[in-house]
Amino acid sequence: MNLHALRIFVEVASRGSVTEAAIALSISQPAVSAQIRKLENEWGMTLLVPDGRGISLTYEGRFLFEKARRIYDWEREIETQLTEMKQGKKGKLRIASTFLPSHYLVPQWLAQYKRDFEGVDVEIRTRNSMQSIELLLSCEVDVAVIIKESWDELPINRHHLMDVPYWFILPAHHPLAGKKISMEQLVEEPFLLREQGSSTRDWLFALCREHGVKRPQVGMQYHGLVESIHSVRAGYGTMLAPALAVREMVERGEVGRVTVPGVEIKRPLYVCTRDGETDQRPVVAQFLDLLKRERSS
């Protein structure tokens, strides 16, 4: 089907006049009539007939008009939505995040983001650092927010956002709560460890190697940060936890804190994108700009 002729036919049918359609399309009246004849010849049927100073549609013309105008309604809808996507007003932002930022930082960032760009759909997946990197590299997410010290040679762009303090915590009524102890004493306590692939787990083991002590005994293993903290608050286990997540609990006496002289733990938080993607989709670029403003404030 000749789509150019079809578009002209829809314009004539919607206006009921060849003359008005020619004016709207900025082409001559004979050119409009020629395209209508071309369409009628293509299908071997009359689509419109003269009616006074205007036109009337035949049964076949009415059928074609009803169907064809949907095409151009869809075209206008597509153009509108693509324009909004280009402007960053619509689209989908997909984020992977490790547990700490996912629970304590990303929600406030996304609240601001959604206030500014309400029409953008946002999907966030909470995973450990290894899983978040895999999601990013497989193009299942656009951005990964990760706490991690050591990085392999990966095709990833990293932008440092902040350093996050970590504390050793244990049950509030533990005899060591509020004390200063050695690493040797600390690792004798039953630890709540994260799953393999967690950068917190890897960092704790690296700290033990640095101080020449054995790995802590494993009391329980959790696949999440919040669950581990709640276990300590319930009265069991020692763990390495972000101060951002436990500060208020320590201040309220719900969990205890133990310190090791000479050990001050601050872990770097990065926002990551795939290497080589210099032109980010607008919804992604807007989120990265928001994080840059957060970092500078």
Helices and strands as residue ranges (DSSP letters): H 3-15, H 18-25, H 29-43, E 48-51, E 54-57, H 59-86, E 91-97, H 99-104, H 106-116, E 120-126, H 129-137, E 143-147, E 156-171, H 183-186, E 191-194, H 199-210, E 218-222, H 225-234, E 239-242, H 243-251, E 255-258, E 265-274, H 282-296
